[in-house]
């Protein structure tokens, strides 16, 4: 008797492990901590008042910086606050678009990987089924030989 059923089961277990690792990898990239490596965080910039107000937002919806041209102070506090809100909202909208694009890319990559794993698992299950059919056939042949010996 061969170990084909066991190797097929081991291969299936390996496929499931690979799938779990892929999902874990996708999750960890989607939830980067703001205090992590700044180079890995998504970053977006928004501006208002012809570039005299600039805001930078980073992944996680955090505001990294706001810069206001001092000459804009002549416009009054209320106007400056309005420009700050406009710049921050523009940065957050750009960041949201980047996160959505990144998530789509991650989902596409995961779908492609899972498609390959699905094909592999079908082949492994076919091998496993064939091995089980072989075992049953051997058992049946052994049972037939025993019945003939008794008769």
VOBA-1610 file (N, C-alpha, C; in pm, whole numbers, padded with zeros to 5 digits, always signed):
BEGIN
Unk+00084-00117+00000Unk+00000+00000+00000Unk+00089+00125+00000Unk+00049+00228-00078Unk+00130+00349-00087Unk+00081+00453+00014Unk+00156+00561+00025Unk+00119+00670+00114Unk+00049+00783+00038Unk-00006+00753-00082Unk-00068+00858-00163Unk-00177+00935-00089Unk-00270+00866-00015Unk-00373+00943+00055Unk-00313+01040+00157Unk-00205+00996+00222Unk-00143+01082+00324Unk-00072+01201+00260Unk-00005+01179+00145Unk+00063+01291+00080Unk-00039+01389+00023Unk-00153+01339-00026Unk-00258+01428-00077Unk-00316+01511+00037Unk-00338+01447+00152Unk-00391+01521+00267Unk-00290+01625+00315Unk-00162+01588+00314Unk-00058+01683+00355Unk-00052+01801+00259Unk-00068+01773+00130Unk-00067+01881+00030Unk-00187+01973+00050Unk-00301+01916+00080Unk-00420+01997+00106Unk-00398+02084+00229Unk-00339+02027+00333Unk-00309+02103+00453Unk-00213+02218+00421Unk-00116+02191+00335Unk-00021+02295+00293Unk-00093+02407+00218Unk-00188+02372+00132Unk-00265+02472+00058Unk-00344+02560+00153Unk-00407+02499+00253Unk-00483+02576+00350Unk-00391+02669+00430Unk-00274+02621+00463Unk-00176+02704+00536Unk-00134+02823+00450Unk-00109+02800+00321Unk-00071+02908+00231Unk-00183+03012+00221Unk-00307+02966+00216Unk-00421+03058+00209Unk-00429+03142+00334Unk-00412+03080+00451Unk-00415+03155+00576Unk-00301+03257+00581Unk-00185+03221+00531Unk-00072+03314+00531Unk-00101+03432+00438Unk-00161+03404+00323Unk-00194+03512+00229Unk-00294+03608+00292Unk-00396+03555+00358Unk-00494+03641+00424Unk-00431+03722+00536Unk-00345+03659+00613Unk-00277+03728+00722Unk-00190+03841+00668Unk-00121+03814+00560Unk-00036+03916+00497Unk-00118+04035+00450Unk-00234+04006+00389Unk-00321+04114+00341Unk-00372+04197+00458Unk-00410+04129+00567Unk-00461+04201+00683Unk-00354+04291+00744Unk-00232+04241+00754Unk-00127+04319+00819Unk-00091+04441+00735Unk-00098+04430+00603Unk-00071+04546+00519Unk-00184+04647+00526Unk-00306+04601+00546Unk-00421+04691+00550Unk-00427+04769+00680Unk-00367+04718+00788Unk-00377+04783+00918Unk-00237+04814+00970Unk-00171+04908+00907Unk-00039+04952+00954Unk-00060+05048+01071Unk+00018+05034+01174Unk+00009+05124+01288Unk+00076+05256+01254Unk+00012+05367+01294Unk+00068+05498+01265Unk+00209+05517+01321Unk+00245+05447+01427Unk+00379+05464+01482Unk+00478+05366+01418Unk+00433+05295+01312Unk+00520+05203+01241Unk+00615+05278+01149Unk+00674+05209+01057Unk+00768+05267+00963Unk+00698+05371+00877Unk+00733+05500+00889Unk+00665+05606+00815Unk+00675+05587+00663Unk+00777+05521+00615Unk+00792+05501+00472Unk+00684+05407+00417Unk+00627+05324+00504Unk+00527+05226+00460Unk+00385+05281+00467Unk+00366+05393+00534Unk+00233+05450+00548Unk+00192+05523+00420Unk+00063+05511+00386Unk+00012+05591+00275Unk+00007+05736+00321Unk+00032+05827+00229Unk+00039+05969+00264Unk-00032+06047+00153Unk-00108+06149+00191Unk-00178+06231+00092Unk-00171+06377+00135Unk-00170+06464+00034Unk-00162+06607+00062Unk-00279+06678-00004Unk-00332+06776+00067Unk-00439+06860+00013Unk-00400+07005+00031Unk-00457+07089-00054Unk-00425+07231-00041Unk-00549+07316-00067Unk-00540+07441-00025Unk-00648+07538-00044Unk-00585+07676-00056Unk-00666+07772-00092Unk-00621+07912-00105Unk-00499+07921-00196Unk-00511+07859-00313Unk-00403+07861-00413Unk-00270+07809-00358Unk-00278+07705-00273Unk-00157+07643-00220Unk-00101+07710-00097Unk-00166+07813-00047Unk-00113+07882+00070Unk-00148+07810+00200Unk-00240+07713+00191Unk-00271+07626+00305Unk-00252+07483+00255Unk-00170+07407+00328Unk-00141+07269+00289Unk-00161+07178+00411Unk-00219+07060+00383Unk-00240+06962+00490Unk-00191+06827+00440Unk-00129+06751+00529Unk-00081+06617+00496Unk-00150+06519+00591Unk-00217+06419+00532Unk-00283+06314+00609Unk-00210+06183+00582Unk-00205+06096+00683Unk-00140+05966+00668Unk-00240+05855+00697Unk-00202+05737+00655Unk-00286+05620+00672Unk-00335+05609+00815Unk-00461+05575+00830Unk-00522+05568+00961Unk-00607+05692+00988Unk-00612+05784+00889Unk-00692+05903+00904Unk-00632+06007+00996Unk-00501+06000+01015Unk-00434+06096+01103Unk-00381+06214+01023Unk-00385+06328+01084Unk-00332+06450+01024Unk-00187+06464+01066Unk-00097+06467+00968Unk+00047+06474+00998Unk+00094+06619+01013Unk+00043+06706+00924Unk+00086+06847+00934Unk-00012+06938+00864Unk-00012+07063+00908Unk-00087+07170+00843Unk+00006+07290+00834Unk+00017+07345+00715Unk+00103+07462+00694Unk+00017+07575+00639Unk+00028+07693+00701Unk-00048+07809+00657Unk+00050+07923+00629Unk+00038+07981+00512Unk+00121+08096+00475Unk+00085+08212+00570Unk+00182+08269+00641Unk+00154+08375+00738Unk+00083+08497+00676Unk+00104+08521+00549Unk+00039+08636+00485Unk-00113+08616+00474Unk-00159+08492+00488Unk-00301+08463+00479Unk-00375+08513+00603Unk-00302+08545+00709Unk-00363+08592+00834Unk-00445+08720+00811Unk-00408+08796+00710Unk-00481+08920+00680Unk-00625+08892+00640Unk-00654+08769+00595Unk-00789+08733+00551Unk-00884+08713+00669Unk-00828+08699+00789Unk-00912+08679+00907Unk-00915+08532+00949Unk-00940+08514+01079Unk-00937+08381+01137Unk-01042+08290+01073Unk-01160+08342+01052Unk-01268+08259+00997Unk-01233+08210+00856Unk-01177+08293+00774Unk-01138+08254+00639Unk-01025+08153+00642Unk-00926+08176+00729Unk-00814+08082+00741Unk-00865+07946+00786Unk-00953+07943+00883Unk-01009+07816+00931Unk-01083+07744+00818Unk-01156+07817+00738Unk-01226+07758+00624Unk-01129+07695+00525Unk-01017+07764+00500Unk-00914+07710+00409Unk-00847+07586+00468Unk-00826+07586+00599Unk-00766+07469+00666Unk-00859+07349+00651Unk-00987+07370+00675Unk-01084+07260+00661Unk-01084+07209+00517Unk-01080+07299+00421Unk-01079+07260+00280Unk-00953+07178+00246Unk-00838+07220+00294Unk-00712+07148+00266Unk-00711+07011+00334Unk-00758+07005+00458Unk-00763+06877+00530Unk-00859+06781+00460Unk-00975+06831+00422Unk-01071+06745+00353Unk-01016+06695+00220Unk-00943+06778+00149Unk-00882+06735+00023Unk-00778+06626+00048Unk-00698+06643+00152Unk-00597+06542+00185Unk-00663+06411+00224Unk-00768+06418+00305Unk-00838+06296+00347Unk-00907+06227+00230Unk-00962+06306+00137Unk-01026+06247+00018Unk-00922+06174-00067Unk-00804+06236-00084Unk-00697+06172-00161Unk-00649+06045-00090Unk-00635+06053+00041Unk-00593+05936+00119Unk-00695+05823+00106Unk-00823+05858+00113Unk-00929+05757+00098Unk-00920+05689-00039Unk-00893+05768-00143Unk-00879+05711-00277Unk-00758+05616-00284Unk-00649+05654-00221Unk-00529+05568-00219Unk-00556+05438-00144Unk-00624+05447-00030Unk-00655+05328+00049Unk-00747+05236-00031Unk-00846+05293-00098Unk-00938+05212-00179Unk-00864+05143-00292Unk-00774+05215-00359Unk-00696+05155-00468Unk-00606+05044-00415Unk-00545+05068-00300Unk-00459+04967-00239Unk-00539+04844-00200Unk-00657+04865-00144Unk-00742+04752-00104Unk-00786+04672-00227Unk-00820+04743-00336Unk-00859+04672-00459Unk-00744+04588-00510Unk-00622+04644-00507Unk-00505+04570-00553Unk-00482+04448-00465Unk-00498+04463-00333Unk-00481+04351-00242Unk-00585+04243-00268Unk-00709+04285-00289Unk-00817+04189-00316Unk-00792+04117-00447Unk-00748+04191-00549Unk-00718+04128-00678Unk-00605+04026-00665Unk-00501+04063-00590Unk-00389+03971-00571Unk-00434+03847-00493Unk-00516+03868-00392Unk-00565+03756-00314Unk-00654+03666-00399Unk-00741+03727-00480Unk-00830+03648-00566Unk-00748+03564-00664Unk-00643+03621-00720Unk-00558+03546-00812Unk-00490+03430-00740Unk-00441+03457-00622Unk-00373+03352-00545Unk-00469+03242-00505Unk-00589+03281-00460Unk-00688+03182-00421Unk-00736+03101-00541Unk-00743+03164-00659Unk-00780+03091-00780Unk-00679+02981-00809Unk-00552+03013-00794Unk-00447+02913-00814Unk-00453+02803-00708Unk-00480+02842-00585Unk-00491+02743-00477Unk-00612+02654-00498Unk-00719+02712-00551Unk-00839+02632-00575Unk-00808+02524-00679Unk-00741+02561-00787Unk-00704+02463-00888Unk-00615+02354-00830Unk-00521+02396-00748Unk-00431+02300-00684Unk-00508+02206-00591Unk-00602+02262-00515Unk-00677+02178-00421Unk-00766+02079-00495Unk-00821+02119-00610Unk-00902+02026-00689Unk-00815+01910-00735Unk-00696+01939-00784Unk-00605+01833-00827Unk-00568+01741-00711Unk-00542+01800-00595Unk-00506+01719-00478Unk-00623+01631-00434Unk-00744+01686-00439Unk-00860+01606-00400Unk-00885+01494-00501Unk-00858+01519-00629Unk-00871+01413-00729Unk-00771+01301-00700Unk-00648+01337-00665Unk-00549+01237-00629Unk-00592+01159-00504Unk-00642+01231-00406Unk-00688+01167-00283Unk-00803+01071-00313Unk-00900+01116-00393Unk-01014+01031-00429Unk-00969+00907-00503Unk-00878+00925-00597Unk-00828+00810-00673Unk-00756+00712-00580Unk-00679+00764-00486Unk-00609+00677-00392Unk-00708+00600-00306Unk-00815+00667-00262Unk-00916+00600-00181Unk-00990+00494-00263Unk-01018+00523-00390Unk-01081+00423-00477Unk-00990+00301-00494Unk-00860+00326-00507Unk-00764+00216-00518Unk-00765+00130-00391Unk-00771+00194-00275Unk-00774+00121-00149Unk-00901+00035-00141Unk-01015+00094-00176Unk-01140+00019-00173Unk-01135-00098-00270Unk-01081-00075-00390Unk-01070-00183-00488Unk-00981-00295-00435Unk-00870-00261-00370Unk-00782-00362-00313Unk-00852-00441-00203Unk-00928-00370-00121Unk-01001-00437-00015Unk-01106-00532-00073Unk-01172-00486-00178Unk-01272-00571-00242Unk-01208-00694-00305Unk-01094-00676-00370Unk-01024-00791-00430Unk-00979-00887-00321Unk-00935-00836-00208Unk-00893-00921-00097Unk-01013-00997-00040Unk-01128-00931-00031Unk-01249-00994+00017Unk-01298-01102-00079Unk-01288-01078-00210Unk-01328-01177-00312Unk-01238-01298-00306Unk-01108-01278-00285Unk-01014-01389-00280Unk-01042-01475-00156Unk-01077-01410-00046Unk-01109-01483+00076Unk-01237-01564+00059Unk-01336-01509-00011Unk-01462-01579-00033Unk-01440-01700-00123Unk-01353-01687-00224Unk-01324-01800-00313Unk-01249-01909-00238Unk-01163-01870-00146Unk-01087-01970-00071Unk-01180-02048+00021Unk-01286-01980+00073Unk-01380-02048+00161Unk-01472-02142+00083Unk-01496-02111-00043Unk-01593-02185-00122Unk-01543-02306-00183
//
